[in-house]
Structures are given as C-alpha cells and as structure tokens.
Amino acid sequence: MIAILLLTVSLTFADSTQVHYAQQDADALKAMLDSADTRTEELMARYRLYPLTEDEAIIDSIPKELGPDASARELALLSGLWAYRAGETNIFNAVRYGRRSMNRLEEAEALDPDEPYVLLVKGQSLMFRPDIAGKDVPAAIDIFQNLTEVLHEHPKAGISDVEARSWLWLALKESGRTAEAEKLRDDLLATDPAPLYRQFLADPPSV
C-alpha cells in the first residue's frame, strides 16, 4: 500500500485513478472525487469509482450534456456514466439514458475519434448495447486494437495497456476467436496484472 501511495504522488490525476481502479481501492477514488479540481477530474473519478461500488449516488447527479467548451474526453466519460445509468434502471429510462449516452459519444467522436477514452467507451458500448441499438462485438475488436496502438501516443491518458488488452481479449472471446483470445489471456496473466484485471480475466462481465 505504501508503495502504491508513493507511486501515485508522481502520477497525473488520470493515471492515479487508473492505479486505484486497478487495485480496487474505492476509498482512494472517493477521496479523489472529493478533491477533484476540474470537471474532467470529477467525471473521470466518477467513471472509475462507480464500477467498484455500484453506488447510484455517484451517477445520480451527472449532467445531461456539457457546454460548447467540452472536450472529447469529457464527453466520452459522460457517455460512459450515462451507460452505467442505463444499465441500472427500468426499460423506459434505459432507452432514454442509452440514447443520451450514444449522443454524447457521437459528440466526442466528432471532436477527436482517437482520444483514448472515446475508443474505450465506444468499444464497451458496442459490446454491451442491445442488438436493436447496434451491438457489434466484432467491430469492438477493431476499436480495442486501435486503442492499444493509440495509447503509445498518450502515455498519461489514464488507461493502461493491460486494461485495453483485457477488453480486447473479451471481445475476441465473445467473437469466437478462441485461439487468439486464449493466447492474449496467457500473455496478460504473465504480466502479473493488478487485482481488478486478474478478476476480469477469471470472471469477465456478461456480454
């Protein structure tokens, strides 16, 4: 724990949220949310914290949209937060929240289609949206492969290579590309990934 705290001192806010998320440290992420200085930091802390806690208070107060000064990253994070809300409500609200999520993602893509969080959220969206809304797991493979490449140009984005490749593994697995998926999983496990990713590889979410 001391080593993790020392490491995060020199990291960006985005990278620190990734470290705490990977270590499943909800308390540290709550502290980061409370101390967030900017809208981007607040959205990012909420995006990382909610999956660990499933505390609806974290996503209850998110805005419907952002102003004209919104960045692609902010819009992608907001899209992801509305996707969380869509997954936790009744069918009527799920449609409305899902459309809101997709609208924000489209806005983000228009600003910067290669922003890492745009790619991460788009890939996740393609995997988890209903068939009628355009679910496309094979297309998600291309998105996650692109993400692994883009991250080399954005080393402080707050998305680790292991995270990107874990999502790529799941997309390959769900697409029936079993041999590729198994090799990638073996490669990921050989890196001794953080607890969240070990759990992800052992018991992935249902797609």
C-alpha positions in Angstrom: 0.0 0.0 0.0 2.8 2.4 0.8 4.5 1.7 -2.5 1.2 2.5 -4.3 0.8 5.8 -2.4 4.3 6.8 -3.2 3.8 5.9 -6.9 0.6 8.0 -7.2 2.3 11.1 -5.9 4.2 11.5 -9.2 1.3 10.4 -11.5 -1.3 12.6 -13.2 -4.8 12.6 -11.9 -5.9 10.3 -14.7 -3.1 7.8 -14.1 -3.8 7.9 -10.3 -7.5 7.0 -10.9 -6.3 4.1 -13.1 -4.0 2.8 -10.4 -6.6 2.9 -7.7 -9.2 1.4 -10.0 -6.9 -1.5 -10.9 -6.2 -2.1 -7.2 -9.9 -1.9 -6.5 -9.3 0.9 -4.0 -12.7 2.6 -3.8 -11.7 4.7 -0.8 -8.8 6.3 -2.6 -11.1 7.0 -5.6 -13.7 8.6 -3.3 -11.0 10.9 -1.9 -10.0 11.8 -5.5 -13.6 12.6 -6.3 -13.9 14.8 -3.3 -10.7 16.7 -4.2 -11.3 17.0 -7.9 -10.5 20.5 -9.1 -11.9 20.3 -12.6 -14.9 18.9 -14.5 -12.7 16.5 -16.3 -11.3 15.1 -13.0 -14.7 14.8 -11.5 -16.1 12.9 -14.5 -13.0 10.6 -14.5 -13.2 9.9 -10.8 -16.9 9.0 -11.1 -16.3 6.9 -14.2 -13.7 4.8 -12.3 -15.4 4.7 -9.0 -18.9 3.6 -9.9 -18.0 0.1 -11.2 -16.2 -0.6 -7.9 -19.1 0.4 -5.7 -22.3 0.4 -7.8 -23.3 3.3 -5.5 -26.1 5.1 -7.5 -25.3 8.3 -5.7 -22.1 8.5 -7.8 -24.1 8.8 -11.0 -27.3 10.3 -9.9 -26.2 13.9 -10.3 -24.4 13.7 -13.7 -25.4 16.4 -16.2 -27.4 15.5 -19.3 -24.9 17.3 -21.6 -21.9 19.6 -21.4 -21.4 23.0 -22.9 -19.6 24.0 -26.1 -16.3 24.0 -24.3 -16.5 20.3 -23.6 -13.5 18.1 -24.6 -13.8 14.8 -26.4 -12.5 13.1 -23.2 -15.2 14.8 -21.0 -17.9 13.8 -23.5 -16.7 10.2 -23.6 -16.6 10.0 -19.8 -20.1 11.4 -19.6 -21.3 8.9 -22.2 -19.9 6.1 -20.1 -21.6 7.4 -17.0 -25.0 7.6 -18.8 -24.4 4.0 -20.0 -23.9 3.0 -16.3 -27.3 4.6 -15.5 -28.9 2.9 -18.5 -27.8 -0.4 -17.1 -29.3 0.2 -13.6 -32.8 1.4 -14.4 -36.2 0.3 -15.9 -36.7 -0.4 -19.6 -38.3 3.0 -20.2 -35.4 5.0 -18.7 -32.8 2.6 -20.2 -33.8 3.6 -23.7 -33.7 7.3 -22.8 -30.4 7.1 -20.9 -28.9 4.9 -23.6 -29.7 7.4 -26.3 -28.2 10.2 -24.1 -25.1 8.1 -23.8 -24.8 7.5 -27.5 -25.4 11.2 -28.3 -22.5 12.2 -26.0 -20.3 9.6 -27.6 -21.1 10.8 -31.1 -20.2 14.4 -30.0 -16.9 13.1 -28.6 -16.1 11.2 -31.8 -16.7 14.3 -33.8 -14.2 16.2 -31.7 -11.4 13.6 -31.6 -12.1 10.0 -32.7 -8.6 8.9 -31.5 -9.0 10.2 -27.9 -8.3 7.1 -25.8 -11.4 7.4 -23.7 -13.5 7.8 -26.8 -12.1 4.5 -28.0 -12.5 2.8 -24.7 -16.1 3.9 -24.2 -17.0 3.2 -27.8 -15.7 -0.3 -27.7 -17.5 -1.0 -24.4 -20.7 0.5 -25.9 -20.5 -1.7 -29.0 -20.2 -4.8 -26.8 -23.0 -4.0 -24.2 -25.7 -2.1 -26.1 -28.7 -4.1 -27.1 -28.8 -5.8 -30.5 -31.5 -3.4 -31.6 -29.3 -0.5 -30.7 -26.4 -1.7 -32.8 -24.4 -4.2 -30.7 -21.4 -5.2 -32.7 -18.7 -7.2 -30.9 -16.5 -7.8 -33.9 -16.4 -4.1 -34.5 -15.3 -3.6 -30.9 -12.3 -5.8 -31.6 -11.1 -3.2 -34.1 -11.8 -0.4 -31.7 -9.8 -2.0 -28.8 -6.9 -2.9 -31.2 -6.8 0.8 -32.2 -6.8 1.7 -28.5 -3.8 -0.4 -27.8 -1.9 1.5 -30.6 -3.2 5.0 -29.6 -2.1 4.6 -26.0 1.6 4.7 -27.1 0.9 8.3 -28.2 -1.0 9.1 -25.0 1.1 7.6 -22.2 -0.6 9.7 -19.5 -4.2 9.1 -20.6 -5.1 7.1 -17.5 -5.8 3.9 -19.4 -3.2 1.1 -19.1 -2.1 -1.2 -21.8 -3.4 -4.1 -19.7 -6.8 -2.6 -19.5 -7.0 -2.1 -23.2 -5.8 -5.6 -24.0 -8.2 -7.1 -21.4 -11.1 -5.6 -23.2 -9.6 -6.8 -26.5 -9.4 -10.3 -25.0 -13.1 -10.2 -24.0 -14.1 -9.0 -27.5 -12.0 -11.8 -29.1 -13.5 -14.4 -26.8 -17.1 -13.3 -27.4 -16.5 -13.2 -31.2 -15.4 -16.9 -31.1 -11.8 -16.2 -31.9 -10.8 -18.6 -29.2 -7.2 -19.3 -30.0 -6.3 -15.6 -30.2 -8.2 -14.9 -27.0 -6.5 -17.7 -25.1 -3.0 -16.6 -26.2 -3.8 -13.0 -25.2 -5.1 -14.1 -21.9 -2.0 -16.1 -21.2 0.1 -13.1 -22.2 -1.8 -10.8 -19.8 -1.6 -13.2 -16.9 2.2 -13.5 -17.5 2.4 -9.7 -16.7 1.0 -10.4 -13.1 -1.8 -7.9 -13.6 -3.4 -5.9 -10.8 -6.3 -7.5 -8.9 -9.1 -6.0 -10.9 -7.7 -7.4 -14.2 -7.0 -10.8 -12.7 -10.6 -10.9 -11.6 -11.7 -9.6 -15.0 -9.8 -12.4 -16.8 -11.1 -15.0 -14.4 -14.7 -13.9 -14.4 -15.5 -11.4 -17.1 -18.7 -9.5 -17.4 -21.6 -11.0 -19.4 -21.8 -9.6 -22.9 
